[in-house]
Amino acid sequence: MLRRPSGEIDPADFELRQVPIPAPGEGEVLVRTLLLSIDAANRAWMNAMPTYKPPVPVGGVMEGVTVGRVEASRDPRFSPGDLVEGFGGWQDYAVERAGALYPLTPREPLTQWVNALGVAGKTAYFGVREVGRPRPGDQVLVSGAAGSVGSLAAQIARLSAEGVRVVGVAGGERKCRWLTEELGLDGAIDYKGEDVGRAIDRHLPDGVDLFFDNVGGRTLQLALLRMRRHGRVVCCGAVSTYNDTVAKRGPAGVPALLTIRSLTMQGFVVTDYYAPAVRAAAEAQLAEWIDAGALVARDDVVAGLEHAPDALRGLFRGDNIGKRMVRVAT
């Protein structure tokens, strides 16, 4: 990353460099990147202000979650050929500490470990099941519903309790049709083509019990005003604000609405739930749903590491449906 963006990402914020392949030291592993996850959080990491992790240093390798293959290991826990999840970043090869790598079981397609079995799937799973905690008959609203986490969260909500009704908010008719026709959501709202507040009232006339929010901003405001008593707001992301150059005021009615309607509004990071047994149980449940055809995960794959900046820019344009990633190697 050559410089910190001001507003939208510019191709000039990045530079592709060629350097020798590094050798691992004691306790380290050389990993060949196969797949690179492209996430809205990447943009937040580029800012000077720390998030749940330090910012990407100017002049440093752009950071990102990767799935890769071990090429060389100086730690007994890993051998050449092993598949691993790591934080290898935007590069062909990465030397990583063995303790920071997570071993993966081979599955086809391998993209599942970036999508529904990876960070996206577990973010959706823990956000819905541990934070949102759907109840029978809940009226659920999901923003960013055609994206990686949102599309999975909407489905997981329906799988988690009887009689749950789920409505998704997405941008464009094509995405909204996908939500209802392929994912089976009860309704979809096109924020680009209709009044979102009125559409929520039409689809969920009795109000919202659970709001899974990926975008923040005006959509969060409109949802808050329609929350039912004892409703839950899951704050997963705020993609509508990541390119802002001036901080905006938060939603009106906080904390007043939280108090008078006994609402719960909670943020989380997926690694909050990465205790080994908890993580393994989530992966087992997600795999069961995938194998049974109950959970649909759509891949949006861009070929070539050199296209990673454009892939991230496209994410903010809303080009993708499902999980965007870059295939770096095979």
C-alpha positions as CSV (number, residue, x, y, z in Angstrom):
1,M,0.0,0.0,0.0
2,L,1.7,3.2,-1.2
3,R,-0.6,5.7,0.6
4,R,-3.7,5.9,2.6
5,P,-6.9,6.6,0.5
6,S,-8.9,9.8,0.9
7,G,-12.4,8.7,0.1
8,E,-12.8,6.0,-2.5
9,I,-9.8,3.8,-3.2
10,D,-7.6,4.8,-6.2
11,P,-5.5,2.4,-8.1
12,A,-2.5,4.7,-7.4
13,D,-2.9,3.8,-3.7
14,F,-1.2,0.5,-4.5
15,E,2.0,-0.7,-6.3
16,L,2.8,-4.2,-7.5
17,R,6.3,-5.1,-6.6
18,Q,8.5,-8.2,-7.4
19,V,10.8,-9.4,-4.7
20,P,12.6,-12.7,-4.0
21,I,10.6,-15.5,-2.3
22,P,11.4,-15.4,1.4
23,A,12.7,-18.4,3.4
24,P,11.0,-19.3,6.7
25,G,12.9,-19.1,9.9
26,E,12.6,-21.3,13.0
27,G,8.9,-21.7,13.9
28,E,7.8,-20.2,10.6
29,V,6.1,-21.5,7.4
30,L,6.3,-20.5,3.8
31,V,2.8,-20.4,2.3
32,R,1.8,-20.2,-1.4
33,T,-1.3,-18.1,-1.6
34,L,-4.1,-19.8,-3.5
35,L,-7.1,-17.6,-2.7
36,L,-7.3,-14.1,-1.3
37,S,-10.4,-12.9,0.5
38,I,-11.6,-9.4,-0.6
39,D,-13.6,-7.8,2.3
40,A,-15.1,-4.4,3.0
41,A,-12.9,-4.4,6.2
42,N,-9.8,-4.1,4.0
43,R,-10.8,-0.5,3.3
44,A,-11.1,0.2,7.0
45,W,-7.6,-1.3,7.7
46,M,-6.1,1.2,5.2
47,N,-7.1,4.2,7.4
48,A,-4.7,5.6,10.0
49,M,-7.1,4.9,12.8
50,P,-6.8,1.4,14.3
51,T,-9.8,-0.8,14.2
52,Y,-9.8,-4.2,15.9
53,K,-6.3,-4.5,14.5
54,P,-3.5,-2.0,13.7
55,P,-3.7,-0.1,10.4
56,V,-1.8,-1.4,7.4
57,P,1.5,0.5,7.4
58,V,2.2,2.8,4.4
59,G,4.7,1.0,2.2
60,G,3.8,-2.4,3.7
61,V,2.1,-5.4,2.1
62,M,-1.7,-4.9,1.9
63,E,-3.3,-7.2,4.5
64,G,-6.0,-9.8,3.9
65,V,-7.2,-13.3,4.8
66,T,-5.8,-16.0,2.6
67,V,-6.1,-19.7,1.9
68,G,-2.8,-21.3,0.9
69,R,-0.6,-24.3,0.5
70,V,2.5,-24.9,2.7
71,E,5.6,-24.9,0.5
72,A,8.2,-25.2,3.3
73,S,7.9,-25.5,7.1
74,R,10.3,-25.1,10.0
75,D,7.7,-26.1,12.5
76,P,6.6,-29.7,13.2
77,R,2.9,-28.8,13.1
78,F,2.9,-28.2,9.3
79,S,4.3,-30.1,6.3
80,P,4.6,-29.2,2.6
81,G,1.3,-29.6,0.9
82,D,-0.9,-28.8,3.9
83,L,-3.8,-26.4,3.3
84,V,-4.0,-23.5,5.8
85,E,-5.9,-20.3,6.5
86,G,-3.8,-17.3,7.4
87,F,-3.3,-13.6,7.2
88,G,-0.9,-13.8,4.3
89,G,-2.0,-10.6,2.6
90,W,-1.9,-9.5,-1.0
91,Q,1.2,-11.5,-2.1
92,D,2.0,-14.7,-3.9
93,Y,4.0,-16.1,-1.0
94,A,4.0,-15.3,2.7
95,V,6.2,-16.4,5.6
96,E,3.9,-16.7,8.6
97,R,4.3,-17.8,12.2
98,A,3.1,-21.4,12.5
99,G,1.0,-20.5,15.5
100,A,-1.0,-17.9,13.4
101,L,-2.0,-20.5,10.8
102,Y,-5.2,-22.6,10.9
103,P,-5.1,-26.1,9.3
104,L,-7.8,-26.8,6.7
105,T,-9.4,-30.1,5.6
106,P,-9.4,-30.4,1.8
107,R,-12.8,-29.7,0.3
108,E,-14.1,-29.1,-3.2
109,P,-14.4,-26.5,-4.2
110,L,-11.6,-25.0,-2.2
111,T,-13.4,-21.6,-2.3
112,Q,-15.7,-22.9,0.4
113,W,-12.9,-22.1,2.9
114,V,-13.0,-18.4,1.9
115,N,-16.8,-18.4,1.6
116,A,-19.3,-20.3,3.8
117,L,-16.7,-22.2,5.8
118,G,-14.3,-19.3,6.1
119,V,-14.4,-15.9,7.8
120,A,-17.5,-14.9,5.9
121,G,-19.5,-17.9,6.9
122,K,-18.4,-17.9,10.5
123,T,-19.0,-14.1,10.8
124,A,-22.6,-14.7,9.6
125,Y,-23.0,-17.8,11.8
126,F,-21.8,-16.2,15.1
127,G,-23.4,-12.9,14.4
128,V,-26.8,-14.6,13.9
129,R,-26.6,-17.4,16.4
130,E,-24.5,-15.9,19.2
131,V,-25.4,-12.2,19.0
132,G,-28.8,-12.1,17.3
133,R,-30.2,-15.3,18.7
134,P,-33.3,-15.8,16.5
135,R,-36.5,-16.8,18.2
136,P,-39.4,-18.7,16.7
137,G,-41.6,-16.3,14.6
138,D,-39.0,-13.5,14.5
139,Q,-39.2,-10.8,11.8
140,V,-35.7,-10.4,10.5
141,L,-34.1,-7.7,8.3
142,V,-30.7,-8.0,6.8
143,S,-28.8,-5.2,5.1
144,G,-26.1,-5.9,2.5
145,A,-28.1,-9.1,2.0
146,A,-26.5,-10.0,-1.4
147,G,-23.0,-9.7,-0.1
148,S,-20.8,-12.5,1.4
149,V,-21.8,-12.2,5.0
150,G,-25.3,-10.8,4.5
151,S,-26.5,-13.6,2.1
152,L,-25.3,-16.3,4.5
153,A,-26.7,-14.5,7.6
154,A,-30.1,-14.2,6.0
155,Q,-30.2,-18.0,5.4
156,I,-28.8,-18.9,8.8
157,A,-31.5,-16.9,10.5
158,R,-34.1,-19.0,8.7
159,L,-32.3,-22.2,9.7
160,S,-32.0,-21.2,13.3
161,A,-35.6,-21.0,14.5
162,E,-39.1,-22.0,13.3
163,G,-41.3,-19.5,11.5
164,V,-38.7,-16.9,11.0
165,R,-39.5,-14.4,8.2
166,V,-36.4,-12.8,6.5
167,V,-36.3,-9.7,4.3
168,G,-33.1,-8.6,2.7
169,V,-31.9,-5.1,1.6
170,A,-29.7,-5.0,-1.5
171,G,-28.9,-2.8,-4.5
172,G,-30.6,-3.5,-7.8
173,E,-33.3,-5.7,-9.2
174,R,-30.9,-8.5,-10.1
175,K,-29.6,-8.9,-6.6
176,C,-33.1,-8.7,-5.2
177,R,-34.3,-11.5,-7.5
178,W,-31.4,-13.6,-6.4
179,L,-32.4,-13.2,-2.8
180,T,-36.0,-14.3,-3.3
181,E,-35.7,-16.8,-6.2
182,E,-32.4,-18.6,-5.3
183,L,-32.0,-18.0,-1.5
184,G,-35.7,-18.2,-0.8
185,L,-36.0,-15.0,1.3
186,D,-39.5,-13.8,2.1
187,G,-38.8,-10.5,0.6
188,A,-36.2,-8.1,-0.9
189,I,-35.8,-4.4,-0.8
190,D,-33.9,-2.5,-3.6
191,Y,-32.4,0.4,-1.8
192,K,-31.4,1.9,-5.2
193,G,-35.0,1.8,-6.6
194,E,-37.4,2.2,-3.8
195,D,-38.0,4.0,-0.5
196,V,-36.4,1.7,2.0
197,G,-38.5,2.9,5.0
198,R,-41.8,2.4,3.2
199,A,-40.6,-1.0,1.8
200,I,-39.7,-2.2,5.3
201,D,-43.2,-1.2,6.5
202,R,-44.7,-3.1,3.5
203,H,-42.7,-6.3,4.1
204,L,-42.6,-6.3,7.9
205,P,-45.7,-4.3,8.9
206,D,-45.4,-5.4,12.5
207,G,-41.9,-4.3,12.9
208,V,-38.4,-5.9,13.1
209,D,-37.3,-8.3,15.8
210,L,-33.8,-8.9,14.6
211,F,-31.7,-6.5,12.3
212,F,-28.4,-7.8,11.0
213,D,-26.6,-4.7,9.8
214,N,-23.7,-4.7,7.4
215,V,-24.0,-1.2,6.1
216,G,-24.8,1.4,8.8
217,G,-25.8,4.9,7.8
218,R,-29.3,5.6,6.7
219,T,-30.4,2.0,6.6
220,L,-29.5,1.5,10.2
221,Q,-31.5,4.6,11.1
222,L,-34.6,3.4,9.3
223,A,-34.3,0.0,10.8
224,L,-33.9,1.3,14.4
225,L,-37.1,3.3,14.1
226,R,-39.0,0.1,13.2
227,M,-37.6,-2.2,15.9
228,R,-40.0,-4.0,18.1
229,R,-39.7,-4.2,21.9
230,H,-36.9,-6.5,23.0
231,G,-35.5,-6.4,19.4
232,R,-31.8,-7.1,18.7
233,V,-29.5,-5.2,16.4
234,V,-26.4,-7.0,15.3
235,C,-23.7,-4.5,14.2
236,C,-21.5,-6.5,11.8
237,G,-20.3,-3.7,9.5
238,A,-20.8,-0.2,8.3
239,V,-19.7,-0.4,4.6
240,S,-21.7,2.8,3.7
241,T,-19.3,4.9,5.8
242,Y,-15.8,3.4,5.1
243,N,-15.1,5.9,2.3
244,D,-16.2,8.9,4.3
245,T,-13.7,11.6,4.7
246,V,-15.6,13.4,7.4
247,A,-17.1,11.6,10.4
248,K,-20.9,11.6,10.4
249,R,-23.2,11.6,13.4
250,G,-24.5,8.3,14.5
251,P,-28.2,7.3,14.3
252,A,-30.8,9.4,16.0
253,G,-32.6,7.8,18.9
254,V,-29.6,6.2,20.6
255,P,-29.8,5.6,23.5
256,A,-33.4,6.7,23.8
257,L,-34.9,4.1,21.5
258,L,-32.8,1.4,23.1
259,T,-34.2,2.3,26.5
260,I,-37.9,2.7,25.7
261,R,-38.1,-0.4,23.5
262,S,-35.7,-2.5,25.6
263,L,-33.5,-3.0,22.5
264,T,-30.1,-4.7,22.4
265,M,-27.5,-3.3,20.0
266,Q,-24.2,-5.2,19.9
267,G,-21.1,-5.3,17.8
268,F,-18.8,-8.2,17.4
269,V,-15.7,-9.5,15.6
270,V,-15.6,-13.1,14.4
271,T,-12.5,-13.9,16.3
272,D,-14.4,-13.3,19.5
273,Y,-15.7,-16.8,18.9
274,Y,-12.5,-18.5,17.8
275,A,-12.0,-20.8,20.8
276,P,-11.0,-24.1,19.1
277,A,-14.1,-26.1,20.1
278,V,-16.5,-23.3,19.3
279,R,-14.9,-22.6,15.9
280,A,-14.9,-26.3,15.0
281,A,-18.6,-26.7,16.0
282,A,-19.5,-23.8,13.8
283,E,-17.6,-25.2,10.8
284,A,-19.2,-28.6,11.3
285,Q,-22.7,-27.1,11.3
286,L,-22.0,-24.9,8.3
287,A,-20.6,-27.9,6.4
288,E,-23.7,-30.0,7.2
289,W,-26.0,-27.3,5.8
290,I,-23.8,-26.9,2.7
291,D,-23.7,-30.6,2.0
292,A,-27.5,-30.9,2.5
293,G,-28.1,-28.0,0.1
294,A,-29.7,-25.9,2.9
295,L,-27.1,-23.2,2.7
296,V,-26.3,-21.5,-0.7
297,A,-22.9,-19.8,-1.0
298,R,-22.2,-18.0,-4.2
299,D,-18.5,-17.3,-5.2
300,D,-17.5,-14.2,-7.0
301,V,-13.9,-15.0,-8.2
302,V,-11.5,-12.5,-9.8
303,A,-8.4,-14.1,-11.4
304,G,-4.9,-12.7,-10.8
305,L,-3.3,-11.0,-7.8
306,E,-2.7,-7.9,-9.9
307,H,-6.5,-7.4,-10.0
308,A,-6.9,-7.3,-6.2
309,P,-7.2,-3.4,-6.1
310,D,-9.9,-3.4,-8.8
311,A,-11.6,-6.3,-7.0
312,L,-11.8,-4.2,-3.8
313,R,-13.0,-1.1,-5.6
314,G,-15.7,-3.2,-7.3
315,L,-16.9,-4.4,-3.9
316,F,-17.7,-0.8,-3.0
317,R,-19.5,-0.3,-6.3
318,G,-21.6,-3.3,-5.5
319,D,-20.4,-5.3,-8.5
320,N,-20.4,-8.6,-6.6
321,I,-23.1,-11.1,-5.6
322,G,-21.9,-13.4,-2.9
323,K,-18.3,-13.7,-1.7
324,R,-15.7,-11.8,-3.6
325,M,-12.2,-13.3,-3.7
326,V,-9.1,-13.3,-5.9
327,R,-7.7,-16.6,-7.2
328,V,-3.9,-16.1,-7.0
329,A,-2.8,-19.6,-7.9
330,T,-4.0,-23.2,-8.2
